[in-house]
Amino acid sequence: MNKVLIIDDDKELCALMKKCIEQENMSALIAYGGAEGLELVSEHDSAYSLIILDVMMPDIDGFQVLQKIRETSNVPVLMLTAKSDEEDKVAGLRMGADDYLTKPFSLNELMARVNSLIRRFTTLNPTSTIDINNLTLKNMVIDKENRIVSINAVPVDLTSKEFDLLYFLASNKGRVFTKKQIYTHVWAEEYAFDDNNIMSFISKLRKKIEPDPEHPFYILTVRGVGYRFNKEA
């Protein structure tokens, strides 16, 4: 059974969304704030088929919650906002949100988006298998526990940081990350890194994993923004 996590401080709206979701033969959990939501994600990080996430919450805003979720999970995230500001939507999508819904919205539209996102995640993505220790992608296997990467069953010699960088991007395939976000996640410290060094790491990694480094298949450049791992991989 598909399980949906709702993170929103509007208790009345949460009750309505939960009822609609359960009428579609899915289960729903509710967190009435960002901190509580992150606890539920941490406790059951692979249990959810979708997270519905409100932007404006009193303790931790939705963008911060999304950023923490994307450190460990590629679960689809549908963001809710009372604002119609295009910049907010673009920011959320660039940080890894899968879709956006502006309040007020109809419950029919909500459920249409919920079903679409879950269907795309669980049904239309059969070529890759993602679990906590291994990523099985097109022609590539990444063994997190043993820190081994193989392409067409041939091991690839990566440095420790190259492995971390590859695993981070591959485990969030299709998500666009800025150089700052990549550094913060992979180096796990305050951003104080020259963008040229990030580009150098990407270039070296491409030379080791790409069939044609001049025309990358796995790690794609998003001009003016950063990088993403090919969702078709």
KEKE-3310 file (N, C-alpha, C; in steps of 0.2 Angstrom, whole numbers, plus 5000, padded with zeros to 4 digits):
npx = (5004:5003:5010:5008:5016:5011:5015:5011:5005:4992:4979:4965:4965:4975:4967:4957:4965:4971:4959:4955:4966:4966:4953:4957:4963:4975:4988:4990:5001:5002:5011:5013:5022:5038:5049:5044:5040:5052:5057:5049:5052:5065:5064:5057:5062:5062:5049:5039:5028:5026:5028:5019:5021:5021:5025:5026:5028:5028:5039:5051:5054:5047:5056:5068:5065:5064:5077:5084:5077:5081:5094:5095:5085:5076:5062:5046:5041:5028:5025:5016:5009:5004:5007:5009:5020:5032:5045:5047:5042:5051:5062:5059:5058:5070:5077:5073:5060:5046:5034:5021:5009:4997:4989:4972:4967:4959:4952:4951:4961:4972:4972:4974:4987:4994:4992:4998:5011:5015:5013:5022:5034:5034:5029:5033:5047:5056:5069:5078:5084:5083:5091:5096:5109:5113:5114:5107:5109:5108:5119:5127:5133:5132:5139:5136:5140:5152:5158:5161:5161:5154:5155:5147:5150:5163:5175:5177:5190:5189:5192:5190:5182:5177:5169:5159:5153:5148:5139:5130:5124:5119:5110:5100:5094:5090:5087:5091:5106:5114:5131:5135:5126:5130:5143:5140:5133:5141:5154:5151:5151:5152:5149:5164:5171:5179:5171:5177:5184:5174:5169:5181:5182:5170:5173:5184:5178:5169:5177:5181:5169:5160:5155:5158:5166:5166:5153:5142:5133:5129:5131:5125:5126:5117:5114:5119:5114:5118:5121:5115:5110:5107:5091:5087:5096)
npy = (4994:5011:5024:5040:5055:5069:5085:5099:5113:5117:5111:5108:5107:5097:5086:5085:5082:5070:5062:5061:5055:5042:5038:5034:5022:5022:5025:5038:5049:5062:5076:5090:5101:5106:5101:5089:5083:5080:5071:5060:5057:5053:5042:5033:5032:5025:5022:5030:5034:5046:5064:5077:5093:5108:5125:5137:5136:5137:5133:5126:5131:5125:5124:5122:5110:5102:5103:5095:5083:5079:5076:5063:5056:5052:5053:5057:5074:5085:5101:5113:5130:5146:5156:5164:5167:5166:5165:5158:5146:5141:5141:5131:5120:5119:5115:5102:5099:5090:5094:5108:5116:5128:5136:5143:5126:5114:5098:5088:5092:5091:5077:5072:5076:5069:5056:5055:5058:5048:5037:5040:5038:5025:5017:5021:5021:5009:5005:5008:5003:5008:5008:5008:5005:5001:5006:5003:5006:5011:5001:5003:5000:5005:5002:5006:5002:4994:5003:5003:5005:4999:4998:4991:4979:4981:4986:5003:5014:5025:5040:5043:5055:5057:5046:5049:5060:5055:5046:5054:5062:5052:5045:5055:5056:5066:5077:5094:5102:5115:5121:5125:5118:5105:5105:5107:5096:5085:5088:5091:5103:5120:5131:5135:5134:5135:5137:5133:5122:5113:5111:5105:5093:5087:5086:5077:5065:5063:5058:5046:5039:5041:5036:5044:5057:5071:5072:5070:5057:5052:5062:5078:5094:5108:5123:5138:5135:5122:5105:5089:5072:5061:5057:5046:5037)
npz = (5000:4996:5004:5011:5017:5025:5028:5036:5044:5045:5052:5049:5035:5033:5038:5029:5017:5021:5022:5009:5003:5009:5004:4992:4994:5000:5013:5025:5034:5046:5050:5060:5058:5053:5060:5066:5054:5048:5058:5056:5043:5045:5053:5045:5032:5019:5018:5012:4998:4993:4998:5005:5006:5015:5012:5021:5037:5055:5062:5055:5039:5023:5013:5019:5025:5014:5008:5018:5017:5004:5006:5009:5002:4988:4987:4979:4980:4984:4984:4994:4994:4999:4992:4975:4969:4957:4958:4970:4967:4957:4965:4974:4965:4959:4971:4972:4973:4966:4961:4962:4971:4972:4986:4988:4983:4973:4980:4971:4961:4969:4972:4959:4956:4966:4963:4950:4953:4961:4953:4943:4950:4955:4945:4932:4932:4930:4927:4936:4953:4969:4984:5002:5002:4989:4972:4957:4941:4924:4915:4926:4943:4959:4974:4989:5002:5001:4994:4980:4963:4947:4930:4917:4923:4925:4937:4943:4946:4959:4968:4986:4988:4975:4974:4984:4978:4966:4971:4978:4968:4960:4968:4969:4957:4942:4950:4951:4956:4964:4963:4976:4984:4981:4986:5000:5003:4999:5004:5017:5025:5028:5014:5006:4995:4979:4964:4953:4957:4960:4947:4942:4949:4944:4931:4931:4937:4926:4916:4921:4921:4911:4894:4884:4888:4883:4879:4890:4898:4910:4921:4920:4914:4920:4913:4920:4932:4939:4941:4937:4939:4926:4923:4915:4917)
capx = (5000:5006:5010:5009:5017:5008:5019:5008:5003:4985:4976:4959:4967:4978:4962:4954:4969:4971:4953:4955:4971:4963:4948:4961:4966:4982:4988:4993:5003:5002:5016:5010:5027:5044:5053:5040:5040:5059:5058:5045:5056:5071:5062:5054:5065:5060:5042:5034:5028:5025:5028:5016:5025:5019:5031:5025:5027:5031:5046:5055:5050:5047:5062:5073:5064:5065:5084:5086:5075:5085:5101:5095:5080:5073:5055:5043:5039:5023:5025:5010:5011:4999:5010:5009:5026:5035:5052:5046:5041:5057:5067:5057:5059:5078:5080:5072:5053:5043:5028:5019:5002:4996:4983:4968:4967:4953:4955:4952:4967:4977:4973:4976:4994:4996:4992:5002:5018:5016:5013:5028:5039:5033:5028:5037:5054:5058:5075:5083:5082:5087:5090:5100:5116:5115:5110:5108:5107:5109:5126:5132:5131:5136:5139:5138:5143:5158:5161:5163:5157:5156:5151:5147:5153:5170:5176:5180:5194:5187:5194:5184:5177:5173:5163:5154:5150:5144:5133:5125:5121:5115:5104:5095:5094:5084:5087:5096:5109:5119:5138:5135:5122:5134:5148:5137:5131:5147:5160:5147:5153:5150:5152:5169:5175:5179:5166:5181:5186:5169:5169:5186:5179:5165:5177:5188:5173:5166:5182:5181:5163:5157:5157:5161:5166:5164:5145:5141:5127:5127:5131:5123:5126:5111:5118:5117:5112:5123:5122:5110:5111:5102:5085:5086:5101)
capy = (5000:5017:5029:5048:5059:5076:5090:5105:5115:5118:5104:5106:5105:5090:5081:5084:5078:5063:5058:5060:5050:5036:5036:5031:5016:5024:5027:5044:5051:5069:5080:5097:5105:5104:5097:5083:5079:5077:5065:5054:5055:5049:5035:5029:5035:5022:5020:5034:5035:5054:5068:5083:5098:5115:5130:5141:5133:5141:5131:5126:5132:5119:5124:5119:5103:5099:5102:5090:5077:5078:5074:5056:5052:5054:5052:5063:5079:5090:5107:5118:5136:5151:5161:5162:5170:5161:5164:5153:5139:5139:5139:5124:5115:5118:5112:5095:5097:5087:5098:5113:5117:5135:5137:5137:5122:5109:5092:5084:5093:5088:5070:5070:5077:5064:5049:5056:5058:5041:5033:5041:5036:5018:5013:5023:5021:5002:5004:5008:5001:5012:5006:5012:5003:5000:5009:4999:5010:5009:5000:5005:4998:5008:4998:5011:4999:4993:5009:5000:5007:4995:5000:4985:4974:4982:4991:5009:5017:5032:5042:5043:5060:5056:5041:5052:5065:5051:5043:5059:5064:5046:5044:5060:5057:5070:5083:5099:5105:5120:5119:5126:5113:5099:5105:5107:5089:5080:5089:5091:5108:5127:5132:5139:5131:5138:5134:5130:5116:5108:5109:5100:5086:5084:5084:5071:5060:5061:5055:5039:5035:5043:5033:5050:5063:5077:5072:5066:5053:5052:5069:5083:5101:5113:5129:5143:5132:5117:5098:5084:5065:5059:5052:5041:5032)
capz = (5000:4995:5010:5010:5023:5025:5033:5036:5051:5045:5054:5045:5028:5034:5039:5022:5013:5024:5021:5002:5001:5012:5000:4986:4996:5002:5020:5026:5041:5047:5054:5060:5058:5049:5064:5067:5048:5047:5062:5053:5037:5047:5056:5040:5026:5013:5018:5009:4991:4992:5004:5003:5010:5015:5012:5026:5043:5060:5065:5050:5033:5019:5009:5024:5026:5007:5008:5022:5014:4998:5008:5010:4999:4981:4987:4976:4985:4981:4989:4994:4996:4999:4987:4968:4967:4952:4961:4975:4964:4954:4970:4976:4960:4959:4977:4972:4973:4960:4959:4966:4971:4976:4990:4989:4978:4974:4982:4965:4958:4973:4971:4952:4956:4970:4959:4945:4955:4964:4947:4939:4954:4956:4939:4926:4933:4932:4925:4942:4959:4974:4991:5006:5001:4982:4966:4951:4935:4917:4914:4932:4949:4964:4980:4994:5008:5000:4990:4974:4957:4942:4924:4913:4927:4926:4942:4941:4952:4961:4975:4991:4987:4969:4975:4987:4973:4962:4975:4980:4962:4957:4972:4968:4949:4940:4954:4949:4962:4962:4965:4983:4987:4980:4991:5006:5004:4998:5009:5023:5028:5026:5008:5006:4990:4973:4959:4948:4960:4959:4940:4941:4952:4940:4925:4933:4937:4920:4912:4923:4921:4905:4888:4880:4893:4880:4878:4896:4898:4917:4925:4915:4916:4919:4912:4924:4938:4942:4938:4939:4936:4921:4926:4911:4918)
cpx = (5004:5005:5012:5010:5015:5012:5016:5005:4995:4981:4970:4961:4971:4973:4959:4958:4970:4965:4953:4960:4969:4957:4951:4965:4974:4982:4991:4995:5003:5008:5014:5016:5033:5048:5050:5041:5047:5060:5055:5049:5062:5070:5060:5056:5063:5053:5037:5034:5028:5025:5024:5018:5023:5025:5031:5023:5031:5038:5051:5052:5051:5053:5068:5072:5065:5073:5086:5083:5079:5092:5101:5090:5078:5065:5052:5040:5034:5023:5018:5012:5005:5001:5010:5015:5030:5042:5052:5046:5047:5062:5066:5059:5067:5081:5078:5064:5051:5037:5026:5012:5000:4989:4979:4968:4961:4956:4955:4959:4973:4978:4975:4984:4997:4997:4997:5009:5020:5017:5020:5034:5039:5033:5032:5044:5057:5065:5080:5080:5086:5085:5095:5107:5118:5111:5112:5105:5109:5117:5130:5129:5135:5134:5141:5142:5150:5162:5165:5158:5159:5152:5152:5151:5161:5171:5179:5184:5192:5191:5188:5179:5174:5168:5158:5150:5146:5138:5128:5121:5116:5109:5099:5094:5088:5084:5092:5099:5114:5126:5138:5132:5126:5140:5146:5136:5137:5152:5157:5150:5151:5153:5158:5174:5174:5175:5171:5183:5180:5168:5175:5185:5175:5168:5181:5184:5170:5171:5183:5175:5159:5159:5161:5161:5164:5156:5143:5134:5124:5126:5130:5124:5120:5114:5115:5115:5117:5123:5116:5112:5106:5097:5084:5091:5099)
cpy = (5006:5021:5036:5051:5066:5080:5097:5107:5117:5111:5103:5104:5098:5085:5080:5080:5071:5059:5056:5055:5043:5033:5032:5025:5016:5025:5034:5046:5059:5071:5087:5102:5102:5099:5090:5079:5076:5071:5059:5052:5051:5042:5030:5031:5032:5020:5024:5034:5042:5058:5075:5088:5105:5120:5134:5138:5137:5139:5130:5126:5126:5119:5121:5112:5099:5098:5096:5083:5074:5075:5066:5052:5056:5053:5058:5068:5084:5095:5111:5125:5141:5156:5159:5164:5164:5160:5158:5146:5137:5137:5132:5119:5113:5114:5104:5094:5094:5091:5103:5114:5123:5134:5143:5133:5117:5102:5087:5085:5090:5080:5068:5071:5071:5058:5050:5055:5051:5036:5033:5038:5028:5014:5014:5023:5014:5001:5004:5006:5005:5010:5010:5011:5003:5004:5005:5003:5007:5008:5001:5003:5002:5005:5003:5008:4997:4998:5007:5003:5002:4998:4994:4980:4975:4987:4997:5012:5024:5034:5042:5049:5060:5051:5045:5057:5061:5048:5048:5061:5058:5045:5049:5061:5061:5077:5088:5102:5110:5118:5120:5120:5106:5099:5104:5100:5084:5081:5090:5097:5115:5128:5137:5137:5134:5134:5130:5123:5110:5106:5104:5093:5083:5082:5077:5064:5058:5057:5047:5035:5036:5039:5038:5056:5070:5078:5067:5063:5053:5058:5074:5090:5105:5120:5135:5141:5128:5111:5094:5077:5063:5054:5046:5035:5026)
cpz = (5000:5002:5009:5016:5021:5030:5032:5043:5051:5046:5051:5038:5028:5034:5033:5018:5015:5022:5013:5000:5003:5007:4994:4988:4997:5009:5020:5033:5041:5052:5054:5060:5054:5053:5065:5060:5047:5052:5059:5047:5039:5050:5051:5033:5019:5013:5014:5001:4989:4998:5001:5008:5010:5015:5019:5033:5049:5063:5060:5043:5028:5014:5013:5024:5020:5007:5012:5019:5008:5000:5008:5005:4992:4981:4983:4982:4981:4986:4988:4997:4995:4994:4980:4965:4963:4955:4966:4972:4960:4959:4972:4971:4959:4965:4977:4972:4966:4957:4964:4965:4975:4979:4988:4983:4979:4976:4976:4961:4962:4972:4964:4952:4960:4966:4954:4947:4958:4958:4943:4943:4955:4950:4933:4927:4935:4931:4931:4948:4964:4981:4995:5004:4993:4977:4960:4945:4929:4916:4920:4938:4954:4971:4986:5000:5007:4996:4984:4968:4951:4936:4919:4916:4927:4931:4940:4947:4953:4967:4979:4989:4980:4970:4979:4983:4969:4965:4976:4974:4960:4961:4972:4961:4947:4943:4951:4956:4960:4965:4973:4986:4986:4985:4998:5008:5004:5003:5016:5028:5025:5019:5008:5000:4983:4968:4954:4950:4959:4952:4939:4943:4947:4933:4926:4933:4931:4916:4914:4922:4914:4899:4884:4884:4890:4879:4884:4895:4906:4921:4919:4918:4915:4919:4916:4931:4942:4938:4941:4936:4932:4923:4921:4912:4922)
residu = (MET:ASN:LYS:VAL:LEU:ILE:ILE:ASP:ASP:ASP:LYS:GLU:LEU:CYS:ALA:LEU:MET:LYS:LYS:CYS:ILE:GLU:GLN:GLU:ASN:MET:SER:ALA:LEU:ILE:ALA:TYR:GLY:GLY:ALA:GLU:GLY:LEU:GLU:LEU:VAL:SER:GLU:HIS:ASP:SER:ALA:TYR:SER:LEU:ILE:ILE:LEU:ASP:VAL:MET:MET:PRO:ASP:ILE:ASP:GLY:PHE:GLN:VAL:LEU:GLN:LYS:ILE:ARG:GLU:THR:SER:ASN:VAL:PRO:VAL:LEU:MET:LEU:THR:ALA:LYS:SER:ASP:GLU:GLU:ASP:LYS:VAL:ALA:GLY:LEU:ARG:MET:GLY:ALA:ASP:ASP:TYR:LEU:THR:LYS:PRO:PHE:SER:LEU:ASN:GLU:LEU:MET:ALA:ARG:VAL:ASN:SER:LEU:ILE:ARG:ARG:PHE:THR:THR:LEU:ASN:PRO:THR:SER:THR:ILE:ASP:ILE:ASN:ASN:LEU:THR:LEU:LYS:ASN:MET:VAL:ILE:ASP:LYS:GLU:ASN:ARG:ILE:VAL:SER:ILE:ASN:ALA:VAL:PRO:VAL:ASP:LEU:THR:SER:LYS:GLU:PHE:ASP:LEU:LEU:TYR:PHE:LEU:ALA:SER:ASN:LYS:GLY:ARG:VAL:PHE:THR:LYS:LYS:GLN:ILE:TYR:THR:HIS:VAL:TRP:ALA:GLU:GLU:TYR:ALA:PHE:ASP:ASP:ASN:ASN:ILE:MET:SER:PHE:ILE:SER:LYS:LEU:ARG:LYS:LYS:ILE:GLU:PRO:ASP:PRO:GLU:HIS:PRO:PHE:TYR:ILE:LEU:THR:VAL:ARG:GLY:VAL:GLY:TYR:ARG:PHE:ASN:LYS:GLU:ALA)
# end
